[in-house]
Amino acid sequence: VEPKLPERRDKDGGFILTRDPSRWIILTVLNLVEIVLAFALLYLHFGADFDPKIDSSLEALYQSAGALIIGSTSEPMSNRAYGLLLFSSAYFIFFLIVVVPIFLSVVRTKESSSNP
C-alpha cells in the first residue's frame, strides 16, 4: 500500500507545499548534472561512432555538456550516433522546457506559522 500524500488546492489550483524552495531548485540542477553524466557515459560507450573518436571520459563529458549548450561538437558517423545526438538533444529540451517550469510553478513556500 502506497502512502497517499495530502492533496493541496487553493483558488490557483494544486500545488506542492515545501519548506524550502531552494532545495527544489538545487535538486533540479542536480538532476540536470545527472543527465549530463548519463549521456557522457553513452557518448563514451558509442565513441567509435563519432569523428573524431570519443575515447576519454573528459571528451565524453565535453560532448554531453556541449550537446546541451551548443549542439554536437563531433560528427556522427553512424545511425546509432545520430540517434544518440537526437535523443540527448530532445531529452535536454524536454527537461528545460517542460520539467523545470512544472517544478517551479507547483512549488510554494510554507509560510512561518505555528502549524508544522
MARRO-844598 format. One line per field, with one value per atom (N, C-alpha, C, O): x, y, z; chain; residue number from 1. Coordinates in steps of 0.001 Angstrom, whole numbers. Layout:
! MARRO-844598
u	[X,...]
v	[Y,...]
w	[Z,...]
c	[A,...]
k	[NUM,...]
END
This chain:
! MARRO-844598
u	[848,0,888,1759,666,1441,840,-382,1693,1151,604,1213,-534,-1157,-751,-942,-194,186,-1065,-2002,-1086,-2248,-2334,-1339,-3540,-3742,-3985,-4878,-3212,-3326,-3846,-3299,-4906,-5504,-5925,-6263,-5893,-6459,-7073,-7286,-7359,-8038,-7183,-7717,-5853,-4964,-4725,-4088,-5219,-5039,-4191,-3909,-3786,-2988,-1559,-1039,-932,453,1134,486,2458,3274,3768,4381,3509,3942,5344,5584,6247,7614,8092,7679,8954,9503,10616,10828,11313,12469,12501,12931,12059,12061,13465,13639,14457,15825,16263,17070,15734,16041,15551,16253,14354,13811,14669,14914,15119,15945,17285,17780,17867,19142,18977,19828,17884,17652,17425,17844,16775,16571,17915,18148,18795,20127,20911,21600,20810,21496,20962,21728,19662,19101,19675,19948,19855,20452,21891,22318,22633,24000,23981,24817,23031,22904,22634,23174,21815,21503,22765,23034,23529,24770,25731,26343,25866,26770,26285,27090,24976,24435,24691,25089,24463,24729,26227,26631,27059,28511,28913,29772,28297,28573,28159,28860,27020,26583,27518,27843,27951,28892,30203,30808,30649,31876,31697,32597,30531,30262,30201,30722,29568,29432,30474,30261,31582,32597,33183,33573,33256,33832,32941,33390,31672,30737,30810,29992,31779,31923,33268,34217,33329,34571,34828,34038,35849,36858,36287,35299,36948,36504,36535,37477,35500,35441,35971,35313,37181,37776,38212,38830,37913,38225,36970,36070,36942,35765,35627,34507,36729,36653,36057,35256,36437,35847,34354,33559,33982,32565,31769,30656,32324,31655,31525,30484,32591,32569,31503,30763,31417,30421,29007,28127,28788,27465,27048,25926,27930,27619,27503,26660,28345,28284,26980,26443,26467,25178,24068,23098,24207,23211,23291,22261,24493,24668,24721,23987,25586,25816,25536,25659,25173,24980,26201,27138,26190,27258,28564,28578,29660,30977,31741,32813,31195,31782,30771,29562,31278,30388,29994,30860,28681,28254,28553,28383,29001,29373,28468,28690,27457,26557,25156,24953,24193,22820,22680,21880,23459,23418,23879,23292,24918,25434,24424,24210,23803,22759,21602,21078,21209,20128,20473,19628,21706,22145,22105,21645,22583,22542,21105,20795,20238,18839,18166,17444,18407,17788,18291,17498,19600,20132,19615,19264,19566,19039,17570,17150,16791,15362,15158,14284,15954,15813,16160,15450,17239,17618,16537,16173,16027,14981,13735,13134,13333,12183,12394,11491,13570,13857,13780,13151,14400,14452,13142,12806,12400,11179,9949,9016,9926,8730,8898,8083,9934,10066,10366,9695,11352,11726,10565,10300,9860,8725,7619,6972,7399,6386,6815,6015,8071,8556,8404,7924,8813,8775,7357,7115,6420,5057,4237,3277,4582,3763,4354,3712,5546,6164,5799,5950,5323,5022,5733,5863,6187,6906,5938,4913,6261,5448,5716,6865,4655,4812,5069,4663,5738,6004,4699,3935,4453,3250,3490,4540,2505,2651,2374,2697,1772,1488,2738,3340,3151,4350,4101,5007]
v	[-1176,0,1233,1384,2099,3323,4396,4529,5169,6266,7348,7678,7894,8927,10293,10592,11113,12461,13324,13148,14245,15125,15999,16551,16105,16918,18357,18624,19266,20679,21452,21373,22192,23013,24348,24455,25344,26644,27232,26518,28520,29134,29093,29202,28937,28881,27465,27287,26456,25071,24290,24751,23091,22228,22710,23384,22355,22748,21789,20999,21872,21095,22067,23084,21768,22621,22205,21032,23135,22845,23908,25066,23502,24448,25296,26435,24759,25448,25274,24225,26266,26124,26048,25521,26557,26464,25001,24645,24152,22715,22138,21347,22527,22042,22508,21748,23733,24257,23526,23175,23298,22577,21160,20679,20489,19136,19127,18190,20147,20238,20397,19770,21232,21401,20095,19713,19407,18120,17099,16288,17124,16225,16538,15628,17805,18181,17672,17212,17752,17220,15711,15176,15024,13579,13244,12271,14034,13806,13969,13150,15015,15245,14074,13599,13605,12482,11187,10410,10956,9745,9741,8721,10878,10937,10887,10404,11376,11250,9780,9396,8962,7521,6916,6065,7358,6849,7306,6529,8571,9052,8274,7983,7933,7157,5747,5207,5156,3801,3757,2829,4755,4803,5729,6233,5952,6899,6588,7505,5312,4938,5371,5411,5699,6105,7593,8100,8297,9738,10035,9259,11170,11632,13048,13925,13345,12425,11485,11788,10349,9319,9852,10539,9527,9899,8709,7673,8869,7732,8038,7187,9213,9503,10037,10586,9858,10302,11821,12331,12548,14005,14453,15387,13804,14113,13802,14558,12693,12314,13327,13691,13781,14794,16102,16757,16478,17686,17566,18519,16412,16194,16285,16893,15690,15687,17097,17515,17825,19204,20098,20993,19856,20640,20442,21383,19217,18953,19727,20133,19930,20701,22184,22839,22709,24156,24609,25513,23984,24487,23477,23805,22288,21249,20351,20506,19430,18442,19083,19979,18612,19096,18044,18328,16832,15768,15356,15445,14908,14486,13024,12153,12748,11347,10600,11139,9351,8555,7348,6568,7181,6039,6444,7506,5572,5844,5844,6602,4992,4994,6333,6849,6891,8180,9295,10159,9279,10268,10126,11121,8887,8645,9142,9722,8919,9388,10909,11470,11578,13040,13564,14499,12961,13404,13159,14018,11978,11656,12571,13042,12825,13689,15122,15762,15620,16974,17063,18023,16075,16076,15971,16637,15145,14980,16263,16652,16937,18206,19259,19982,19347,20329,20028,20941,18756,18370,18763,19312,18488,18800,20295,20725,21089,22529,23243,24216,22778,23480,22952,23713,21682,21095,20851,21319,20133,19696,20857,21000,21682,22777,23743,24076,24210,25096,24438,25107,23144,22461,22475,22793,22132,22167,23554,23703,24564,25920,26453,27295,25972,26500,25841,26442,24626,23942,23983,23526,24511,24567,25884,26950,25807,27004,26906,25818,28022,28049,28011,28692,27221,27183,28447,28773,29155,30389,30057,29001,30949,30739,30760,31723,29690,29609,28593,27954,28456,27501,26091,25144,25912,24576,24005,24673,22772,22178,21742,21230]
w	[0,0,0,857,-954,-1040,-147,-74,541,1339,425,-593,785,-35,496,1675,-370,10,104,-675,1040,1121,-128,-596,-646,-1845,-1414,-610,-1933,-1565,-2766,-3865,-2530,-3579,-2985,-1806,-3828,-3479,-4734,-5714,-4717,-5874,-7141,-8245,-6997,-8151,-8657,-9696,-7951,-8371,-7386,-6280,-7810,-6958,-6842,-7731,-5733,-5532,-4582,-3896,-4552,-3634,-2572,-2898,-1322,-230,193,479,232,640,1610,1543,2498,3473,2857,3272,1889,1328,-186,-667,-950,-2415,-3007,-4106,-2306,-2844,-2929,-3787,-2041,-2105,-3426,-4056,-3848,-5118,-6283,-7220,-6231,-7319,-7351,-8422,-6179,-6111,-6656,-7403,-6284,-6780,-8292,-8970,-8821,-10262,-10979,-12013,-10431,-11017,-10917,-11862,-9777,-9642,-10636,-11156,-10908,-11921,-13299,-14082,-13590,-14871,-14964,-16023,-13870,-13844,-14061,-14789,-13433,-13630,-15091,-15617,-15736,-17145,-17994,-18873,-17734,-18482,-18275,-19231,-17027,-16751,-17405,-17920,-17384,-18005,-19512,-20075,-20160,-21594,-21880,-22938,-20958,-21144,-21193,-21986,-20350,-20398,-21734,-22281,-22255,-23558,-24673,-25571,-24616,-25627,-25550,-26582,-24341,-24192,-24749,-25392,-24498,-24986,-26522,-27140,-27125,-28584,-29220,-30323,-28542,-29009,-30371,-31094,-30739,-32038,-33197,-34342,-32908,-33959,-34281,-35049,-33702,-33936,-34577,-34459,-35255,-35845,-35361,-35711,-34599,-34105,-33031,-32361,-32905,-31974,-30536,-30140,-29767,-28354,-27568,-27469,-27004,-26308,-24882,-24242,-24369,-22966,-22275,-22910,-20967,-20215,-20256,-20242,-20306,-20384,-21721,-21759,-22797,-24104,-24114,-24672,-23498,-23443,-22630,-23011,-21522,-20704,-21473,-21429,-22180,-23007,-24089,-24335,-24733,-25792,-25218,-25829,-24058,-23446,-23042,-23327,-22386,-21990,-23224,-23266,-24221,-25448,-26190,-26774,-26170,-26814,-26123,-26763,-24825,-24080,-24428,-24591,-24540,-24681,-26139,-26537,-26932,-28298,-29384,-30564,-29041,-30040,-30107,-29324,-31022,-31120,-31559,-32403,-30979,-31381,-32185,-32720,-32269,-33089,-34142,-33931,-35271,-36342,-36166,-36076,-36115,-36004,-37305,-38399,-37164,-38327,-38536,-39462,-37697,-37854,-37413,-36824,-37712,-37297,-35782,-35235,-35092,-33623,-33067,-32116,-33651,-33180,-33451,-32600,-34631,-34922,-33934,-33433,-33659,-32713,-31319,-30638,-30893,-29577,-29501,-28506,-30542,-30555,-30527,-29789,-31329,-31344,-30002,-29496,-29425,-28152,-27035,-26219,-26991,-25931,-26086,-25095,-27302,-27521,-27145,-26499,-27542,-27208,-25701,-25146,-25039,-23585,-22861,-21934,-23260,-22631,-22853,-21925,-24067,-24357,-23546,-22980,-23477,-22668,-21212,-20580,-20679,-19282,-19031,-18064,-19876,-19645,-19940,-19265,-20933,-21325,-20599,-20346,-20263,-19649,-18150,-17354,-17762,-16373,-15426,-14404,-15741,-14847,-14617,-13462,-15644,-15363,-14535,-13729,-14723,-13906,-12445,-11565,-12183,-10803,-10202,-9079,-10951,-10410,-10237,-9373,-11047,-10941,-9843,-9361,-9433,-8428,-7031,-6085,-6875,-5550,-4892,-5489,-3674,-2896,-1562,-1000,-1062,199,1364,1351,2365,3572,4361,4661,4694,5458,6915,7400,7607,9025,9791,9721,10523,11331,12438,12497,13311,14398,13942,14659,12743,12223,11564,10724,11926,11291,9879,9222]
c	[A,A,A,A,A,A,A,A,A,A,A,A,A,A,A,A,A,A,A,A,A,A,A,A,A,A,A,A,A,A,A,A,A,A,A,A,A,A,A,A,A,A,A,A,A,A,A,A,A,A,A,A,A,A,A,A,A,A,A,A,A,A,A,A,A,A,A,A,A,A,A,A,A,A,A,A,A,A,A,A,A,A,A,A,A,A,A,A,A,A,A,A,A,A,A,A,A,A,A,A,A,A,A,A,A,A,A,A,A,A,A,A,A,A,A,A,A,A,A,A,A,A,A,A,A,A,A,A,A,A,A,A,A,A,A,A,A,A,A,A,A,A,A,A,A,A,A,A,A,A,A,A,A,A,A,A,A,A,A,A,A,A,A,A,A,A,A,A,A,A,A,A,A,A,A,A,A,A,A,A,A,A,A,A,A,A,A,A,A,A,A,A,A,A,A,A,A,A,A,A,A,A,A,A,A,A,A,A,A,A,A,A,A,A,A,A,A,A,A,A,A,A,A,A,A,A,A,A,A,A,A,A,A,A,A,A,A,A,A,A,A,A,A,A,A,A,A,A,A,A,A,A,A,A,A,A,A,A,A,A,A,A,A,A,A,A,A,A,A,A,A,A,A,A,A,A,A,A,A,A,A,A,A,A,A,A,A,A,A,A,A,A,A,A,A,A,A,A,A,A,A,A,A,A,A,A,A,A,A,A,A,A,A,A,A,A,A,A,A,A,A,A,A,A,A,A,A,A,A,A,A,A,A,A,A,A,A,A,A,A,A,A,A,A,A,A,A,A,A,A,A,A,A,A,A,A,A,A,A,A,A,A,A,A,A,A,A,A,A,A,A,A,A,A,A,A,A,A,A,A,A,A,A,A,A,A,A,A,A,A,A,A,A,A,A,A,A,A,A,A,A,A,A,A,A,A,A,A,A,A,A,A,A,A,A,A,A,A,A,A,A,A,A,A,A,A,A,A,A,A,A,A,A,A,A,A,A,A,A,A,A,A,A,A,A,A,A,A,A,A,A,A,A,A,A,A,A,A,A,A,A,A,A,A]
k	[1,1,1,1,2,2,2,2,3,3,3,3,4,4,4,4,5,5,5,5,6,6,6,6,7,7,7,7,8,8,8,8,9,9,9,9,10,10,10,10,11,11,11,11,12,12,12,12,13,13,13,13,14,14,14,14,15,15,15,15,16,16,16,16,17,17,17,17,18,18,18,18,19,19,19,19,20,20,20,20,21,21,21,21,22,22,22,22,23,23,23,23,24,24,24,24,25,25,25,25,26,26,26,26,27,27,27,27,28,28,28,28,29,29,29,29,30,30,30,30,31,31,31,31,32,32,32,32,33,33,33,33,34,34,34,34,35,35,35,35,36,36,36,36,37,37,37,37,38,38,38,38,39,39,39,39,40,40,40,40,41,41,41,41,42,42,42,42,43,43,43,43,44,44,44,44,45,45,45,45,46,46,46,46,47,47,47,47,48,48,48,48,49,49,49,49,50,50,50,50,51,51,51,51,52,52,52,52,53,53,53,53,54,54,54,54,55,55,55,55,56,56,56,56,57,57,57,57,58,58,58,58,59,59,59,59,60,60,60,60,61,61,61,61,62,62,62,62,63,63,63,63,64,64,64,64,65,65,65,65,66,66,66,66,67,67,67,67,68,68,68,68,69,69,69,69,70,70,70,70,71,71,71,71,72,72,72,72,73,73,73,73,74,74,74,74,75,75,75,75,76,76,76,76,77,77,77,77,78,78,78,78,79,79,79,79,80,80,80,80,81,81,81,81,82,82,82,82,83,83,83,83,84,84,84,84,85,85,85,85,86,86,86,86,87,87,87,87,88,88,88,88,89,89,89,89,90,90,90,90,91,91,91,91,92,92,92,92,93,93,93,93,94,94,94,94,95,95,95,95,96,96,96,96,97,97,97,97,98,98,98,98,99,99,99,99,100,100,100,100,101,101,101,101,102,102,102,102,103,103,103,103,104,104,104,104,105,105,105,105,106,106,106,106,107,107,107,107,108,108,108,108,109,109,109,109,110,110,110,110,111,111,111,111,112,112,112,112,113,113,113,113,114,114,114,114,115,115,115,115,116,116,116,116]
END
